[in-house]
Amino acid sequence: MKAFPKAFYWGGATAANQVEGAYLEDGKGFSTSDVQPQGVFGDVVERIPGDSGLKDIAIDFYHRYPEDISLFAEMGFNCLRVSIAWTRIFPNGDDAAPNEAGLAFYDKLFDEMAKHNITPLVTLSHYEMPWALVKNYGGWGNRKVIGFFERYARTVFERYKGKVKLWLTFNEINMSLHAPMTGVGLPSDSSKAEIYQAIHHQLVASALAVKACHEIVPEGKIGNMLLGGLMYPLSCKPEDIFKTLQENRGWQFFGDVQARGAYPGYMLRYFRDNGFTLEVTDADRDALKSTVDFISFSYYMTGCVTADEALNQKARGNILNMVPNPHLESSEWGWQIDPLGLRTLLNVLWDRYQKPLFIVENGLGAKDKVEADGSINDDYRISYLNDHLVQAREAIEDGVELMGFTSWGPIDLVSASKAELSKRYGFIYVDRHDDGTGTLARSKKKSFDWYKEVIATNGASLKA
């Protein structure tokens, strides 16, 4: 019988800036997320206290985390992916000493998870960095930020080494190419050369964090995190096939550096062909040799690639400007639904790296309707997750070593792309809306009990 491993991690994934709220409480500083009130593709707006858009309160996880973790435990979670807000620990990024109130909050959070036997999977930087590092240093474009990040990483490794054994460095590190302010703290009109230099600094910082984790938390594991943007050729024309190879390498290169310890030849050629001269020191090359223990990734959709520029221009327009696949259906937000693509991606990553894999984001954003009796019948979410988990199980049968699955947004949260609450992912409904109204009360959707059964049966209840 096809099955998931006995030690499989089942749970959900969140990000500090999308759930915590309390955005200037207990000494927290402004982050890049705080100055992007309309989401990762929105304009930068210098905020005033109490005016960070929906993210100022988000779903108030900062104050309500015991209730939420209790609900996660009721579903049977043995893992919860969270992020630490860098600005809670070092409000300005270059502070002389860490902020004790921020450190204490995550102590309480991890202790609460431990009470329910939930393993923390902690992202060091999830779509945010101290705004002061952008204003005063130019974000990741400045090599000095490497040192600030390493000090932050070492600070939290030392503080939580007895409580956290699973770590990730940067969330969807390849998204910097599409949203440079969110990814590397650079303006949206930055040149490709500037963005790649900033990415290089971030890759070095990631490797230094890996090295630090291995020193400070020797029994721990630390991975990278990719946006799994798998692309298909639109046709079998050789030009489309090769163009697709190049497009996939555009995001795979981030995994290649972090898992293999050096820049691949195809990327060096790309830099040469485009006249990009990166500043890469011998110390950088040495640092990059500290490679990750596992590969984690998000998976939501696939797209197509064509060498035909006319078709390209006509079809573009979604979040990553991918050409739509004519054989797939789409969600309300235009994200194409492709469960088999997850099996394909798992096999591609396993073949490429031969390192354990972890699906740390997958889910369906949708508009949920609350019925008169308070119920929420999100069968569409159940169907989506069921079909993707079936394909994950098939990949395990293919020989892929898969560590776990944390669905994105196990509780409704503020979406990253447009900072809205109407795009809901959760098994748990939060009564808050795009206009900021609502009681913040939590209630279970139909998918809550469905996921509870999936976990209790270790996937045996899934319908193939």
C-alpha positions as CSV (number, residue, x, y, z in Angstrom):
1,M,0.0,0.0,0.0
2,K,1.3,3.4,-0.9
3,A,2.1,5.4,2.2
4,F,3.9,8.4,3.7
5,P,6.9,7.8,5.9
6,K,6.2,7.1,9.6
7,A,8.3,10.1,10.7
8,F,6.6,12.5,8.2
9,Y,6.1,16.1,9.3
10,W,2.5,17.2,8.9
11,G,1.4,20.7,9.5
12,G,1.1,24.2,8.2
13,A,3.1,27.3,7.3
14,T,2.9,31.0,8.2
15,A,5.0,34.1,8.1
16,A,5.4,36.7,10.9
17,N,4.4,39.7,8.8
18,Q,1.2,38.0,7.6
19,V,-0.1,36.7,10.9
20,E,1.5,38.4,14.0
21,G,0.3,42.0,13.8
22,A,1.7,44.0,16.8
23,Y,3.8,45.6,14.2
24,L,5.5,48.2,16.5
25,E,4.9,46.4,19.8
26,D,7.6,45.5,22.3
27,G,10.4,47.4,20.6
28,K,9.8,46.0,17.1
29,G,11.2,48.1,14.3
30,F,9.9,48.9,10.8
31,S,10.4,46.2,8.2
32,T,10.2,46.3,4.5
33,S,6.8,44.6,4.8
34,D,5.5,47.4,7.0
35,V,6.3,49.9,4.2
36,Q,4.6,47.8,1.6
37,P,1.0,48.0,2.8
38,Q,-0.4,46.8,-0.6
39,G,1.8,43.7,-0.7
40,V,5.1,42.5,-2.2
41,F,4.4,44.2,-5.6
42,G,3.0,47.4,-4.1
43,D,4.6,50.8,-3.8
44,V,6.8,51.6,-0.8
45,V,5.0,54.0,1.5
46,E,6.7,55.4,4.6
47,R,4.2,54.5,7.3
48,I,3.3,56.3,10.5
49,P,2.6,54.3,13.8
50,G,-0.8,52.6,13.7
51,D,-1.0,52.8,9.9
52,S,0.6,49.7,8.3
53,G,-2.6,48.7,6.5
54,L,-4.1,45.3,7.3
55,K,-0.7,44.0,8.5
56,D,-0.6,46.2,11.5
57,I,-3.0,43.8,13.3
58,A,-3.0,41.0,10.7
59,I,-4.8,38.1,12.5
60,D,-3.3,39.1,15.9
61,F,-1.3,35.9,16.2
62,Y,1.1,37.8,18.5
63,H,-1.5,37.9,21.2
64,R,-3.6,34.9,20.2
65,Y,-1.0,32.3,19.4
66,P,-2.0,29.9,22.3
67,E,-5.5,29.6,20.9
68,D,-4.2,29.1,17.3
69,I,-1.6,26.5,18.3
70,S,-4.3,24.6,20.3
71,L,-6.4,24.4,17.1
72,F,-3.3,23.3,15.1
73,A,-2.7,20.6,17.7
74,E,-6.4,19.5,17.5
75,M,-5.8,18.9,13.8
76,G,-2.8,16.7,14.7
77,F,0.0,19.0,13.5
78,N,3.5,17.7,14.5
79,C,5.1,20.6,12.7
80,L,4.5,24.3,12.3
81,R,6.5,26.6,10.0
82,V,6.8,30.1,11.4
83,S,9.2,32.9,10.7
84,I,11.1,35.2,13.1
85,A,10.6,38.9,12.4
86,W,14.2,40.1,12.1
87,T,13.0,43.5,13.3
88,R,11.8,42.1,16.6
89,I,15.3,40.9,17.4
90,F,17.3,43.8,15.8
91,P,14.8,46.6,15.2
92,N,17.2,48.6,12.9
93,G,19.3,45.7,11.8
94,D,22.6,47.2,13.1
95,D,21.6,47.7,16.7
96,A,24.4,47.2,19.3
97,A,22.4,44.6,21.2
98,P,19.3,42.4,20.5
99,N,15.9,43.4,21.7
100,E,15.1,41.1,24.7
101,A,11.3,41.6,24.4
102,G,11.4,40.2,20.8
103,L,13.6,37.3,21.8
104,A,11.2,36.5,24.7
105,F,8.2,36.4,22.5
106,Y,9.6,33.6,20.4
107,D,10.7,31.8,23.5
108,K,7.0,31.8,24.6
109,L,5.9,30.8,21.1
110,F,8.3,27.8,20.9
111,D,7.4,26.8,24.5
112,E,3.7,26.8,23.5
113,M,4.4,24.6,20.5
114,A,6.4,22.2,22.7
115,K,3.5,21.8,25.0
116,H,1.5,20.3,22.1
117,N,4.5,18.3,20.7
118,I,4.6,20.5,17.6
119,T,8.1,20.8,16.0
120,P,9.0,24.3,14.9
121,L,10.3,24.8,11.4
122,V,11.7,28.4,11.5
123,T,12.4,30.7,8.6
124,L,15.1,33.4,9.4
125,S,13.9,35.9,6.8
126,H,10.4,35.6,5.3
127,Y,9.8,38.5,2.8
128,E,11.0,41.2,5.2
129,M,14.1,42.9,6.5
130,P,14.8,45.9,8.7
131,W,13.7,49.1,6.8
132,A,16.6,50.9,8.4
133,L,19.0,48.6,6.6
134,V,17.4,49.7,3.3
135,K,17.4,53.4,4.1
136,N,20.8,53.6,5.7
137,Y,22.8,50.9,3.7
138,G,20.9,50.3,0.5
139,G,19.5,46.9,1.5
140,W,21.3,43.7,0.3
141,G,23.1,45.7,-2.4
142,N,25.5,46.6,0.5
143,R,28.0,43.9,1.5
144,K,27.8,45.1,5.1
145,V,24.3,43.6,5.4
146,I,25.8,40.1,5.2
147,G,27.4,40.7,8.6
148,F,24.2,42.1,10.1
149,F,22.3,39.0,9.0
150,E,25.0,36.6,10.2
151,R,24.9,38.2,13.6
152,Y,21.1,38.0,13.7
153,A,21.2,34.3,12.7
154,R,23.8,33.5,15.3
155,T,21.8,35.4,18.0
156,V,18.7,33.3,17.4
157,F,20.6,30.0,17.0
158,E,22.2,30.6,20.4
159,R,18.9,31.6,22.0
160,Y,16.7,28.8,20.6
161,K,19.2,26.0,20.1
162,G,17.4,23.9,22.7
163,K,14.0,24.5,21.2
164,V,14.4,24.7,17.4
165,K,16.2,22.0,15.3
166,L,14.7,22.7,11.9
167,W,15.7,26.0,10.2
168,L,15.3,27.7,6.8
169,T,17.3,30.7,5.6
170,F,15.4,32.9,3.1
171,N,11.8,32.4,2.0
172,E,11.5,31.9,-1.8
173,I,14.9,33.4,-2.4
174,N,14.4,33.4,-6.1
175,M,11.5,35.9,-5.8
176,S,14.0,38.7,-5.6
177,L,14.1,38.7,-9.4
178,H,10.4,39.5,-9.5
179,A,10.0,41.6,-6.3
180,P,13.4,43.2,-5.5
181,M,12.2,45.4,-2.6
182,T,10.6,42.4,-0.9
183,G,13.5,40.1,-1.6
184,V,16.7,42.2,-1.3
185,G,15.5,45.7,-0.3
186,L,16.2,47.3,-3.7
187,P,13.8,49.6,-5.6
188,S,11.6,48.0,-8.3
189,D,13.5,49.8,-11.0
190,S,16.9,48.4,-10.0
191,S,19.0,47.0,-12.9
192,K,19.4,43.2,-13.2
193,A,23.1,43.6,-12.5
194,E,22.3,45.4,-9.2
195,I,19.7,42.7,-8.2
196,Y,22.1,39.8,-8.9
197,Q,24.8,41.5,-6.8
198,A,22.4,41.8,-4.0
199,I,21.3,38.2,-4.5
200,H,24.9,37.2,-4.3
201,H,25.3,38.9,-0.9
202,Q,22.2,37.1,0.2
203,L,23.5,33.7,-1.0
204,V,26.7,34.3,0.9
205,A,24.7,35.2,4.0
206,S,22.6,32.1,3.7
207,A,25.7,29.9,3.5
208,L,27.2,31.7,6.6
209,A,23.9,31.0,8.4
210,V,24.2,27.3,7.4
211,K,27.8,27.2,8.8
212,A,26.7,28.9,12.0
213,C,23.7,26.6,12.5
214,H,26.0,23.5,12.1
215,E,28.3,25.0,14.7
216,I,25.7,26.1,17.3
217,V,22.9,23.6,16.7
218,P,25.0,20.5,15.7
219,E,22.0,18.1,15.9
220,G,19.8,20.5,13.9
221,K,19.1,20.7,10.2
222,I,19.0,23.8,8.0
223,G,17.6,24.1,4.5
224,N,17.1,26.7,1.8
225,M,13.7,27.6,0.4
226,L,12.8,28.0,-3.3
227,L,9.7,29.2,-5.1
228,G,9.1,26.0,-7.2
229,G,8.3,27.7,-10.5
230,L,8.3,24.7,-12.7
231,M,7.9,25.6,-16.4
232,Y,6.7,23.4,-19.4
233,P,7.5,24.1,-23.1
234,L,4.3,25.4,-24.8
235,S,5.2,23.2,-27.8
236,C,7.7,20.5,-28.7
237,K,9.7,22.9,-31.0
238,P,13.4,22.6,-30.0
239,E,13.4,26.3,-29.5
240,D,10.6,26.0,-26.9
241,I,12.4,23.1,-25.2
242,F,15.7,25.0,-24.8
243,K,14.0,28.2,-23.8
244,T,12.2,26.2,-21.1
245,L,15.5,24.7,-19.9
246,Q,16.8,28.3,-19.5
247,E,13.7,29.5,-17.7
248,N,13.8,26.6,-15.2
249,R,17.5,27.2,-14.6
250,G,16.6,30.8,-13.7
251,W,15.2,29.6,-10.4
252,Q,17.1,26.3,-10.1
253,F,20.4,28.3,-9.9
254,F,19.5,29.4,-6.4
255,G,19.2,25.7,-5.4
256,D,22.4,24.8,-7.2
257,V,24.4,27.4,-5.3
258,Q,23.0,26.5,-1.9
259,A,23.0,22.7,-2.4
260,R,26.2,22.4,-4.5
261,G,28.3,25.2,-3.1
262,A,29.3,27.1,-6.2
263,Y,27.9,29.0,-9.2
264,P,27.0,26.7,-12.1
265,G,28.6,27.3,-15.4
266,Y,25.3,28.2,-17.2
267,M,24.9,31.1,-14.7
268,L,28.5,32.3,-15.2
269,R,27.7,32.4,-19.0
270,Y,24.5,34.3,-18.4
271,F,26.4,37.0,-16.5
272,R,29.1,37.1,-19.2
273,D,26.5,37.4,-22.0
274,N,24.7,40.2,-20.3
275,G,27.8,42.1,-19.2
276,F,27.2,41.6,-15.5
277,T,30.4,41.6,-13.4
278,L,29.6,40.5,-9.9
279,E,31.9,41.3,-7.1
280,V,32.8,37.8,-5.7
281,T,35.6,37.5,-3.3
282,D,37.7,34.4,-2.4
283,A,36.1,34.5,1.0
284,D,32.6,34.5,-0.7
285,R,33.6,31.4,-2.7
286,D,34.8,29.7,0.5
287,A,31.6,30.6,2.4
288,L,29.4,29.2,-0.3
289,K,30.8,25.7,0.3
290,S,28.7,25.5,3.4
291,T,25.7,23.7,1.8
292,V,22.2,23.1,3.1
293,D,21.0,19.8,4.6
294,F,17.7,19.7,2.7
295,I,15.8,21.5,0.0
296,S,12.4,23.1,0.9
297,F,10.1,24.8,-1.6
298,S,6.7,26.2,-2.3
299,Y,4.5,24.9,-5.0
300,Y,1.3,26.5,-6.3
301,M,1.3,26.4,-10.0
302,T,3.2,25.7,-13.2
303,G,3.5,27.8,-16.4
304,C,4.5,27.5,-20.0
305,V,7.4,28.9,-22.0
306,T,7.6,29.7,-25.7
307,A,10.3,31.2,-27.9
308,D,7.6,32.9,-29.9
309,E,7.7,36.5,-28.7
310,A,4.2,37.3,-30.1
311,L,2.7,34.5,-28.0
312,N,4.7,35.7,-25.0
313,Q,3.3,39.2,-25.2
314,K,-0.2,38.1,-25.7
315,A,-0.3,35.6,-22.8
316,R,1.6,37.4,-20.0
317,G,0.0,39.0,-17.0
318,N,-0.1,36.7,-13.9
319,I,2.1,36.9,-10.8
320,L,5.3,35.5,-12.5
321,N,4.3,36.5,-16.0
322,M,4.1,32.8,-17.1
323,V,2.3,31.8,-20.3
324,P,-0.9,29.9,-19.3
325,N,-1.2,26.2,-20.0
326,P,-4.2,25.6,-22.2
327,H,-4.8,22.2,-20.6
328,L,-5.2,23.4,-17.0
329,E,-7.9,25.1,-15.0
330,S,-7.2,28.2,-12.9
331,S,-8.2,29.4,-9.4
332,E,-10.1,32.6,-8.8
333,W,-6.8,34.5,-8.7
334,G,-5.6,33.1,-12.0
335,W,-3.2,30.5,-10.6
336,Q,-3.3,27.4,-12.7
337,I,-4.0,24.1,-10.8
338,D,-1.6,21.3,-11.6
339,P,-1.3,18.5,-9.0
340,L,0.8,16.3,-11.3
341,G,3.2,19.2,-11.6
342,L,4.1,18.7,-7.9
343,R,5.1,15.1,-8.6
344,T,7.2,16.2,-11.5
345,L,8.8,19.0,-9.5
346,L,9.6,16.6,-6.6
347,N,11.3,14.2,-9.1
348,V,13.2,17.0,-10.8
349,L,14.6,18.3,-7.5
350,W,15.4,14.9,-6.2
351,D,17.2,13.9,-9.4
352,R,19.1,17.2,-9.3
353,Y,20.2,17.4,-5.7
354,Q,19.8,13.9,-4.0
355,K,19.0,15.8,-0.8
356,P,15.8,15.4,1.3
357,L,12.9,17.6,0.2
358,F,10.3,19.4,2.2
359,I,7.1,20.9,0.7
360,V,6.8,23.9,3.0
361,E,4.0,25.8,1.1
362,N,1.1,24.5,-0.9
363,G,-2.5,25.6,-0.8
364,L,-5.5,27.2,-2.4
365,G,-6.4,30.9,-2.0
366,A,-10.2,31.3,-2.4
367,K,-13.1,33.4,-1.3
368,D,-14.9,31.4,1.4
369,K,-18.6,31.9,2.2
370,V,-19.9,31.7,5.7
371,E,-23.3,30.0,5.7
372,A,-26.2,31.1,8.0
373,D,-25.3,28.3,10.5
374,G,-21.6,29.5,10.6
375,S,-20.3,26.6,8.5
376,I,-17.8,27.0,5.7
377,N,-18.0,24.3,3.1
378,D,-14.6,24.6,1.3
379,D,-14.8,21.4,-0.7
380,Y,-12.7,23.1,-3.4
381,R,-9.8,23.4,-0.9
382,I,-10.2,19.8,0.1
383,S,-10.1,18.7,-3.5
384,Y,-7.0,20.8,-4.3
385,L,-5.0,19.6,-1.3
386,N,-6.1,16.0,-1.7
387,D,-5.0,15.9,-5.3
388,H,-1.6,17.5,-4.5
389,L,-1.0,15.2,-1.6
390,V,-1.8,12.1,-3.7
391,Q,0.9,13.2,-6.2
392,A,3.3,13.8,-3.3
393,R,2.7,10.2,-2.2
394,E,3.3,9.1,-5.8
395,A,6.7,10.9,-5.8
396,I,7.6,9.0,-2.6
397,E,6.8,5.8,-4.5
398,D,9.1,7.1,-7.2
399,G,12.0,7.1,-4.7
400,V,11.9,10.7,-3.6
401,E,12.9,11.4,0.0
402,L,10.2,13.7,1.3
403,M,10.4,15.0,4.9
404,G,7.1,16.7,5.2
405,F,4.2,18.9,4.1
406,T,3.2,22.2,5.6
407,S,0.2,23.7,3.9
408,W,0.3,27.4,3.3
409,G,-1.9,29.4,5.6
410,P,-3.4,26.7,7.9
411,I,-5.3,29.7,9.4
412,D,-6.5,32.6,7.3
413,L,-3.9,35.4,7.0
414,V,-3.0,38.5,5.1
415,S,-1.9,37.5,1.6
416,A,1.6,38.4,0.5
417,S,0.9,39.4,-3.1
418,K,-1.8,42.0,-2.5
419,A,-2.1,42.2,1.4
420,E,-5.7,41.2,1.3
421,L,-7.7,38.9,3.6
422,S,-10.4,37.9,1.1
423,K,-7.9,35.5,-0.4
424,R,-8.2,32.8,2.2
425,Y,-6.1,29.6,2.5
426,G,-6.9,28.3,6.0
427,F,-8.5,25.3,7.6
428,I,-9.4,27.9,10.2
429,Y,-11.5,31.0,9.3
430,V,-10.6,34.3,10.8
431,D,-13.3,36.9,11.0
432,R,-11.4,39.9,9.5
433,H,-12.0,41.5,6.2
434,D,-10.2,43.6,3.6
435,D,-11.8,46.8,5.1
436,G,-10.3,46.0,8.5
437,T,-13.6,45.0,10.1
438,G,-14.3,41.8,12.0
439,T,-14.0,40.3,15.4
440,L,-10.9,38.2,14.7
441,A,-12.9,35.2,16.0
442,R,-11.6,31.8,14.8
443,S,-13.9,29.1,13.4
444,K,-13.3,25.7,11.7
445,K,-14.0,25.1,8.1
446,K,-15.0,21.8,6.6
447,S,-11.4,21.2,5.6
448,F,-10.3,21.3,9.3
449,D,-11.7,17.9,10.0
450,W,-10.6,16.6,6.5
451,Y,-7.0,17.5,7.2
452,K,-7.3,16.1,10.7
453,E,-8.2,12.8,9.3
454,V,-5.4,12.9,6.7
455,I,-2.9,13.4,9.4
456,A,-4.4,10.8,11.8
457,T,-4.3,8.2,9.0
458,N,-0.8,9.4,7.7
459,G,-2.4,10.0,4.4
460,A,-4.3,6.8,4.0
461,S,-7.6,8.7,3.9
462,L,-6.6,10.5,0.7
463,K,-8.7,9.7,-2.4
464,A,-6.6,8.8,-5.4
